[in-house]
């Protein structure tokens, strides 16, 4: 008991004080920086992005419905051609012709809905998710800068860290020289993004596409399936310079309905 009391009563060494401060730095980063960044990230990045992705299944469902409607149209057309070859003025032929025309009108309507939606998405691509990307950059910059400033205050007290920092810098430069995809940001021509001046059409299209996202308390978010959204997005959208594209097997326009002689 006396030895334990002596240990507790011993003065705190410099290394112990540094260790305690180092622990406080990490507690500050975990309890102050991360909660603030997480709430902002969810509110300004995750939820708006999820709301935009949630619109893709609707288009995918219309594509599937159009495939079935195209099959029905082909079936009506085959039956109509068979009946009209027998008797073009029979009641059965006239009834099939009415069904064929209705199927063609429904098919044209769904095709127009899908095409207009995809055109809106392609028009909005130059500015789509620009707000979310800016918020993501700000969150990462704030987190890394704040944490780095806290840790940098400890470096003068531990000059032995210099050798490790030099070693890390060496490995980083070596990795950059071996990385084929590395780009020197200092040599890149990065101009301020001004969508209101350069891409007014894209901004208008983005406002039509972007659903209203009600505000929630920081720290709450909804998870969404990304697999289905990414598949639908890759199916609907081509390259940035391409024209609006839908799957070729679904874009085939129905042939005109033959008219029976009067």
C-alpha positions as CSV (number, residue, x, y, z in Angstrom):
1,X,0.0,0.0,0.0
2,X,2.8,2.4,0.8
3,X,4.5,1.7,-2.5
4,X,1.3,2.2,-4.4
5,X,0.7,5.5,-2.6
6,X,4.3,6.5,-3.5
7,X,3.7,5.8,-7.2
8,X,0.5,7.9,-7.2
9,X,2.2,10.7,-5.4
10,X,5.2,10.9,-7.7
11,X,5.3,14.0,-9.9
12,X,4.1,13.5,-13.5
13,X,6.8,13.2,-16.0
14,X,7.0,15.2,-19.2
15,X,6.2,12.2,-21.3
16,X,3.2,11.4,-19.2
17,X,1.9,14.9,-19.7
18,X,2.5,14.6,-23.4
19,X,0.6,11.3,-23.5
20,X,-2.3,12.9,-21.6
21,X,-2.4,15.8,-24.0
22,X,-2.3,13.4,-27.0
23,X,-5.3,11.6,-25.6
24,X,-7.2,14.8,-25.2
25,X,-6.4,15.7,-28.8
26,X,-8.0,12.5,-30.0
27,X,-11.0,12.9,-27.6
28,X,-11.5,16.4,-29.0
29,X,-11.4,15.1,-32.6
30,X,-13.8,12.3,-31.8
31,X,-16.2,14.3,-29.6
32,X,-16.2,17.7,-31.3
33,X,-15.0,17.5,-34.9
34,X,-16.5,14.2,-36.1
35,X,-20.1,14.8,-34.8
36,X,-20.2,18.2,-36.4
37,X,-18.8,16.8,-39.7
38,X,-21.1,13.8,-39.6
39,X,-24.2,15.8,-39.2
40,X,-23.2,18.2,-42.0
41,X,-22.2,15.3,-44.3
42,X,-25.5,13.5,-43.8
43,X,-27.5,16.7,-44.3
44,X,-25.7,18.1,-47.3
45,X,-24.2,15.1,-49.0
46,X,-25.9,11.8,-48.2
47,X,-29.5,12.8,-48.1
48,X,-29.6,14.9,-51.3
49,X,-27.7,12.3,-53.2
50,X,-30.0,9.5,-51.9
51,X,-33.0,11.6,-52.9
52,X,-31.7,11.9,-56.5
53,X,-30.8,8.2,-56.7
54,X,-34.3,7.4,-55.5
55,X,-35.7,8.7,-58.8
56,X,-33.9,6.1,-60.9
57,X,-36.0,3.0,-59.9
58,X,-39.1,4.8,-61.3
59,X,-37.4,5.1,-64.7
60,X,-36.3,1.5,-64.5
61,X,-39.8,0.3,-63.7
62,X,-41.1,2.3,-66.8
63,X,-38.5,0.5,-68.9
64,X,-39.7,-2.9,-67.7
65,X,-43.3,-1.9,-68.3
66,X,-42.5,-0.7,-71.8
67,X,-40.9,-4.0,-72.6
68,X,-44.1,-5.8,-71.7
69,X,-46.2,-3.3,-73.7
70,X,-44.0,-3.9,-76.7
71,X,-44.6,-7.6,-76.4
72,X,-48.3,-7.0,-76.2
73,X,-48.1,-4.7,-79.3
74,X,-46.3,-7.3,-81.3
75,X,-48.9,-9.9,-80.3
76,X,-51.8,-7.7,-81.4
77,X,-50.1,-6.9,-84.6
78,X,-49.5,-10.5,-85.5
79,X,-53.1,-11.4,-84.7
80,X,-54.4,-8.4,-86.7
81,X,-52.3,-9.3,-89.7
82,X,-53.6,-12.9,-89.6
83,X,-57.2,-11.9,-89.3
84,X,-57.0,-9.1,-91.9
85,X,-55.6,-11.6,-94.4
86,X,-58.7,-13.6,-94.0
87,X,-61.3,-10.8,-93.9
88,X,-60.3,-7.2,-93.5
89,X,-63.8,-6.1,-92.7
90,X,-64.8,-8.7,-90.1
91,X,-65.8,-7.7,-86.6
92,X,-62.8,-9.6,-85.2
93,X,-60.4,-7.7,-87.4
94,X,-61.9,-4.4,-86.5
95,X,-61.7,-5.2,-82.8
96,X,-58.1,-6.3,-83.1
97,X,-57.3,-3.1,-85.0
98,X,-58.7,-1.0,-82.2
99,X,-56.7,-2.9,-79.6
100,X,-53.6,-2.5,-81.8
101,X,-54.0,1.3,-82.0
102,X,-54.6,1.6,-78.3
103,X,-51.5,-0.5,-77.6
104,X,-49.4,1.7,-80.0
105,X,-50.7,4.9,-78.3
106,X,-49.8,3.6,-74.8
107,X,-46.4,2.5,-76.0
108,X,-45.7,5.9,-77.5
109,X,-46.8,7.7,-74.3
110,X,-44.5,5.6,-72.1
111,X,-41.6,6.0,-74.5
112,X,-42.0,9.8,-74.5
113,X,-42.1,9.9,-70.6
114,X,-38.9,7.8,-70.4
115,X,-37.1,9.9,-73.1
116,X,-38.0,13.2,-71.6
117,X,-36.8,12.1,-68.2
118,X,-33.5,10.9,-69.5
119,X,-33.0,14.1,-71.5
120,X,-33.6,16.1,-68.3
121,X,-31.0,13.9,-66.5
122,X,-28.4,14.4,-69.3
123,X,-29.0,18.1,-69.4
124,X,-28.4,18.4,-65.7
125,X,-25.2,16.4,-65.7
126,X,-22.8,19.5,-65.9
127,X,-24.0,20.8,-62.5
128,X,-25.7,17.7,-61.0
129,X,-24.3,17.0,-57.5
130,X,-22.1,20.1,-57.6
131,X,-23.5,21.2,-54.2
132,X,-22.9,17.8,-52.7
133,X,-19.3,17.6,-54.0
134,X,-18.6,21.1,-52.6
135,X,-20.0,20.0,-49.2
136,X,-17.9,16.8,-49.3
137,X,-14.7,18.7,-50.0
138,X,-15.5,21.2,-47.1
139,X,-16.2,18.3,-44.6
140,X,-12.9,16.5,-45.4
141,X,-10.9,19.8,-45.4
142,X,-12.4,20.8,-42.0
143,X,-11.8,17.4,-40.4
144,X,-8.2,17.0,-41.7
145,X,-7.2,20.6,-41.1
146,X,-8.6,20.8,-37.5
147,X,-7.0,17.5,-36.5
148,X,-3.7,18.5,-38.1
149,X,-3.7,21.8,-36.2
150,X,-4.3,20.0,-32.9
151,X,-1.5,17.4,-33.5
152,X,1.0,20.0,-34.8
153,X,1.0,21.6,-31.4
154,X,2.6,18.4,-30.0
155,X,5.4,18.1,-32.5
156,X,7.7,20.7,-30.9
157,X,7.5,18.8,-27.7
158,X,8.5,15.5,-29.5
159,X,11.3,16.4,-31.9
160,X,11.9,12.7,-32.3
161,X,8.9,12.7,-34.6
162,X,11.0,14.4,-37.3
163,X,12.6,11.2,-38.4
164,X,9.3,9.5,-38.9
165,X,7.9,12.4,-40.8
166,X,10.9,12.3,-43.1
167,X,10.4,8.6,-43.6
168,X,6.7,9.1,-44.4
169,X,7.5,11.8,-46.9
170,X,10.0,9.5,-48.6
171,X,7.5,6.7,-49.0
172,X,4.8,9.2,-50.2
173,X,7.1,10.5,-52.9
174,X,8.1,7.0,-53.9
175,X,4.4,5.9,-54.1
176,X,3.6,9.0,-56.3
177,X,6.4,8.1,-58.7
178,X,5.1,4.5,-59.0
179,X,1.4,5.5,-59.3
180,X,0.3,5.8,-62.9
181,X,-2.9,7.8,-61.9
182,X,-1.1,10.3,-59.7
183,X,-1.6,13.9,-60.8
184,X,0.3,16.9,-59.5
185,X,-2.5,19.3,-58.3
186,X,-0.1,22.2,-58.3
187,X,0.2,21.9,-62.1
188,X,-3.5,21.4,-62.8
189,X,-5.5,24.4,-64.1
190,X,-8.3,24.6,-61.6
191,X,-10.8,27.4,-62.2
192,X,-13.7,28.4,-59.9
193,X,-16.9,26.5,-60.7
194,X,-19.5,29.0,-61.9
195,X,-22.6,27.1,-63.0
196,X,-24.8,30.2,-63.1
197,X,-22.7,31.7,-65.9
198,X,-21.5,28.7,-67.9
199,X,-24.3,26.2,-67.7
200,X,-27.7,27.8,-67.2
201,X,-29.5,25.0,-69.1
202,X,-27.9,22.4,-66.7
203,X,-29.0,24.4,-63.7
204,X,-32.6,24.5,-64.9
205,X,-32.6,20.8,-65.6
206,X,-31.1,20.1,-62.2
207,X,-33.8,22.1,-60.4
208,X,-36.5,20.1,-62.2
209,X,-34.7,16.8,-61.3
210,X,-33.8,17.6,-57.7
211,X,-36.6,16.5,-55.3
212,X,-37.3,18.4,-52.2
213,X,-35.5,17.0,-49.2
214,X,-36.9,18.0,-45.8
215,X,-34.4,19.0,-43.2
216,X,-33.6,16.5,-40.3
217,X,-31.7,16.8,-37.2
218,X,-27.9,16.2,-37.6
219,X,-26.9,12.6,-37.1
220,X,-30.0,11.0,-38.6
221,X,-30.0,9.6,-42.1
222,X,-31.7,7.0,-44.3
223,X,-29.8,4.3,-46.0
224,X,-30.7,3.4,-49.6
225,X,-29.7,0.6,-51.9
226,X,-26.9,1.8,-54.3
227,X,-26.7,-1.4,-56.3
228,X,-30.1,-0.9,-58.0
229,X,-29.5,2.8,-58.5
230,X,-26.1,2.4,-60.1
231,X,-27.4,-0.3,-62.5
232,X,-30.3,1.9,-63.6
233,X,-28.0,4.9,-64.0
234,X,-25.5,2.9,-66.1
235,X,-28.4,1.6,-68.2
236,X,-29.9,4.9,-68.9
237,X,-27.0,7.3,-69.3
238,X,-24.2,7.2,-71.8
239,X,-21.0,9.2,-71.9
240,X,-21.1,12.9,-71.1
241,X,-20.9,13.8,-74.8
242,X,-23.4,11.3,-76.0
243,X,-27.0,11.8,-77.0
244,X,-29.8,10.6,-74.8
245,X,-29.7,6.8,-75.0
246,X,-32.0,4.1,-73.9
247,X,-31.4,0.3,-74.3
248,X,-31.6,-0.5,-78.0
249,X,-34.1,-3.3,-77.6
250,X,-36.6,-1.0,-75.9
251,X,-36.2,2.0,-78.2
252,X,-37.4,0.3,-81.3
253,X,-40.4,2.4,-82.4
254,X,-43.6,0.3,-83.1
255,X,-44.4,0.1,-86.8
256,X,-47.5,1.9,-88.0
257,X,-50.8,0.2,-87.6
258,X,-52.1,-1.0,-90.9
259,X,-55.6,0.4,-91.8
260,X,-58.3,-1.9,-93.0
261,X,-60.0,-0.9,-96.3
262,X,-63.3,0.9,-95.8
